Amino acid sequence: MKHKLFHAAIILFLLCCDCSFEEKAPAGSNTLAASSLFPFGRYAWNEKRDLELISSAINFGFSFSGTECKVFAYLSDSAAHNYLQYELDGVYQKRIKIVGHERSPMVITAGSKGLHTVWIYKATEAHTGPIFIEKITGQDLKPLKRAPAPLIEFIGNSITCGAAADPSETPCGAGVYHDQHNAYYAYGPRVARALSINFILSSVSGIGIYRTWNMDGPSMPQVYEKTDFQVDSKRLWPLETYKPAIVSIALGTNDLSNGDGKHERSPFDSAVFVGNYIKFVQFVKSKYPNATIALLSSPMINGETRVLLQKCLTAVKENIDALNLTNKKVALYFFKPMQAKGCTGHPNVEDHEILATELIPFFKSLL
């Protein structure tokens, strides 16, 4: 009997050792490895178990004691730069520029001693490139998880990314495209914070349901399953990672674009648009059968083009509702006309607040 108990104890010990392979930091550690964090959004782990932040507004949280902590973030491209942004004790602070050829940590300073909470967000989209998190140092560090709450996934284009929205540091027309990205202040995260729910952004600048703003592809259906939204990527995102209560899809702005005048572009084909949209909604519903699908129009287009997009989205809804008679009906929301004041005709930070204010009652009713 003692012999059997001894072997049982050895097996339990080995199992426990295997369970600790994740390297979860003990509560109160002064160094928090990236592998201890709980990212929310699209991410990956590299060979060093550093955290690869991929999608717009992907975020992670932690707490620390004292007045300062340091986040060790880096880029794989030494010639590139990217942006993080963060909340301290529930209050948004600012964007932080991460420069590829530097390895200086991001320093977060609190105005007083005591316990503080931090949430770090990626300000830019997947196509800008990933930001890697190596570790965090400070006093009494503990990783935080997002509280359980309903989840909205926002699928969309540059508007959903919060692209071209924030020229406060780099004026419109200066710098590079992502210098004006501010995913935190995009309409989706604003809606989620107002409703005290969780969100993820699955968005790509310039993309549409069957073409891009100036070329024939790739389209959102072609990249949606790719972890980094790159059409040639071998990495597939496990869609079962999250179970959204609502999937918001805002596509069409780029399908209806007049292009850049350089690439040959056929006139907008409403039949192709509606057909591809129906197939994409059916795919999303197959992955999230319990989710309500919400189709949004565009705040960037007006006049006859706005009316055309609304008619196409209405046709998508009617077809999906007819095909799925026993399931939840597709919801529609048409933005009010807007003269967007951000870069290149995009909504700016203040415009996103207006869009979110419009959308809050709509999404609240769906919840």
N, C-alpha and C positions, 0 to 999 in steps of 0.2 A: 504493500500500500504506500509506504514512504517513497519507494522507488518510482511509482506512478505519479505521486504528487510532485516529486522533484522534476520529472520530465515535463509535467504540465506547467510548472513554474518557469522552466527554461523556455518553453514555447511562448508563453505569455510575454516573457522578457524580450524575446526576439521580435515578436509582433509589435510591441511598443517601440522598440528601436526603429523598426521600419516605418512606423507612423510618424516619427520625429524627423524624417528625411526632408520635409518641407522647410525645415529651419525656421519655424515660427519663433519670433523673438519672445522671451518671457516678459510678462508685464513689468513695467518700470525699467526697461532696458535703456541704456544711454546711446545705443546704436540700433537702428531699426533697418534690417536688410530689406531690400525691395521684395524679396520672396515672402515677407511677412505681411505685405499690404493686401488690401482687398479692392482692386480696381473695379470701376463700374463704367462699362462702355466696351469698345473693342480694343483688345490688347493682346500681347503675346509675351512669352518669356524667352530670353536668349540663352545661349549656352552657359553664361555665367549666372543665370537666374536673375538677371536684371530685368526690370519691367519695361516693356516697350509700349508706350502710349501711342495709340494709332488714331482713333476717331475723334471728331470734333467734340470738345467738352467732356471727353473721358476724364474721370476724376477718381481720386482716392483721398482718404482722410486719416488723420492721426492726432493724438493729443501730446502735449509736452508741458513740463513745469519750468518756471523761471521766466526769463525775458527774451530768450533767443534760441532758435534752432537752425539747422542748416540742411538743405535738400541738395543732394549731389545728383545733378542731372547733366546729361551729355548728349551729343549728336554723333551719328556714325560718319557724317560728312564734315570734314574739317573746314570746308569752304562755305558751309551753310549757316543759317541762323533760324531760330524758331521761337515760339512764345508759350510760356505758361502764365497762368493767372491764379489768384488764390483768395480765399476767404479766411479771415482770422476772427475767431469767436463769433461766427455768423455774419460778419460784415465784410462785404467785398472790398479788396484793397487795390490791386493794380495788376498790370501785365508785367512779366519779367522776361527779358530777352535772353535766350540761351544761344551762345555763340559757339560754333563748331570747333574752333581752334583753341578754345579756353576750357579749362576744367575747374574753374572757380565755383564753389557751391553757391546756391541761392540762399541768401540769409533772410530769415523771417524774424522780425523783432516785435515784441509785445511791449505795450506801454507800462505794464505793471507785472509784478511777480504773481505766482499762483498758477493754476491749471488753465491751459489754453487749448482750443481746438483749431485745427487747420484743415481746409479742404483745398486740394490742388486740382486745377483744371487745365486741360490742353486748350489753348486759345484758337488753334488752327485746325485745319482739316487733314484727313489722311493723306491726300495728294501732296501736301506740304512736306511730308516726311515724318517719321516717328521721332519722339523724344524718349530717351532712356533714363530711367531712374535707377541709381545704384544703391543708395542708402540714405538714411536720415540720421543726423546726430543731434543730441540735445539731452535734456534731463527727463527721466521718467517717461520715456516714449511708449506709446501704445497705439497699435493700429485701430482704426475705426471702420465699422461696416455701415452701409446705408441701412436706415431703419426700414423694416418691411412696410410697403405701401404700394398702391396701384402704380403701374408703369405705363408711360406713353413712349412709343418709339416714333420719332419724327424722321420720316424718309423724305429727302428733298434735294435741292440744288444749293447754289451759293447763298441764297436767302436763308435757308435753314442752317447753313454753316455759320452765319453771322459774318460773311465775307464782305469786304469793302464798307464796313459799318462804322469803323472807328478811326478817323484820321487825326485823333487828338495828339498823337506822337509823330506820325509821319503823314504829311498832307497828301490828299488825293493827287495822283500823278507822279508822286515821288516814291522812292524805294522800290520794293518788289510787291507782288500781288498780296502776299499774306501779311504784309506789314500793317494792314488795316483790318485784319480778322479779329473778331471778338465774339467767340462762341458763347461765352457766359451770358452776354446780354442779347443774344438772339431770342426770337419770340418763343421758341420751344422751351428752353430752360426757364424763361420768365413765367410762362404759363404753369410749368411744373412747380416752381417755387410758390406761386400764388395759391395753388391748390394743395400744397404740401404732399406732393407725390413725386415719384422718381421718373427719370427720363433717360433716354439714350438718343443720340443723333446719328443717323445713317445717311450722310449727305455728301454730295460731290459737286463742286462748282462746275457750271457749264453743262451739266448732264440733263437728259430728258428721258422720256419713256420710250422713244425709238431713235433718237439721235441727240447730238450735242448742239451747242449754240452755233457752231460754225462748220461742223462736219457730220458725216452720216453715222458716227458712232465713236466710242461705245455708248450704250444706253444703260440706265439703271438696272434693268433686268439682267444684263450681261455681267454686272459687277457686284450685285447685291450679296451674293454668297461668298465673295472673296473677302478675306479678313481685312485687307487694306484697300478694297474697292479698285484694284488694278486688274484690268481685263486679262492680262497674261500671268497673273499671280498663281502660284501653285498652292497657296495657303487658303484653305476653306474655313470660314467662320462657322462654328457650331451654333446654328440658330436656336437650338433648344436651350442655350445658356440663359436666356431671359424669356419670360412669358408675359408680354405686354397685355394690358387690359384694352388698350386702344393703339392702333397703328394709324398714324397720320401720314398721308402721302400728298406731297405738294410738288407736282411735276407738270410741266407744260410750258413754262416760260421759255425754255431753250428750244423746245420743239418748234415753237412759233417764231423764233428769232429770224431776222433777215440775214443773219450770217455776218461774216467779216469782209465780204467783198473780194476776198482772195481765193477762197475755196468754192468750187462749183456746188450749188445748193438747189435742190428741187423745191418747188412750192410746197407748203405745208399740206400734208395728206391726212385729212380728218379720219378717213376709214382706217388707215394704218395706225394712227394715234389711238383711236378708240379700241381697235382690236388688240394692240399690244398692251394697252392699259388693262383691259379685261383679263388678259392672260396673267399679267403681273399680280393683279388683285387676287385672282384665283390661287396663284402660287403662295402669296402671303397668307391667305386664309387656310391653305393646306398646312402651313407651318404653325399658325396660331389660330386654331379653330374656334377658340373662345373669345377672341379679340373682336372688338368693334372696329371696322375699317372706316376712316374718315378721309374724304378727299377734299383738299383745299385748292382754291384757285391761286392766282398770283397778284401780289400788290404792285408788280413792276409793269404790268401791261394794262392799257386802257382802250377806250373806244371800241371799234368793231372787233379787234383782236380779243379784247376782254370778253365780249359777248360770245365769240366763237369758242373760246376755251370753256366757258360756262356750259354751252350746249354740248360740247364733247364730254365733259365730266358728268353731265346729266344722263347722257346716253350710256356711259360706263355704269353708273349707278343702276339704271333701269335694267340693263342686261344682267348685271351681277345679281340683283334682287330677284330677277326672273329665274335665274339658274339655281339659286339657293333659297327656295321658297320657305324652308323651315328654319333657316339661320337668321342671324341678326341682319337687319337692313343696313346698307351702306349709308353713311351720313355725308352730307355735303355742306361746305361752307364757302361762300363767295366773299372775298375781301371787298371792303368799300374802296372806291377809287382813291388812289394815293399818288401824289407827286413826290416820289422818294428823293431824299436829300443827301444820300450817301454817295460814295464814289461810283462812277460809271453807272449812275441811275439806280443803284441799289438802295434799300432802306438803310438809314444810319441808326445809331444806337437809340435815338429818340423815336425814330419811326418804328423800331422793333417794339418799343414800349406801347405804342398805339396799336400795333398788330396784336400784341399779347392781350391788351385790354379788350379788344374785340373778341378774341378767341376764348377768354376765360369762361364766360357763361356757356358757350357752345360745348367745350370739353367737360365742364362741370355737369352739364345735363347728360352727357354720354356716360359719365362715371356713375 
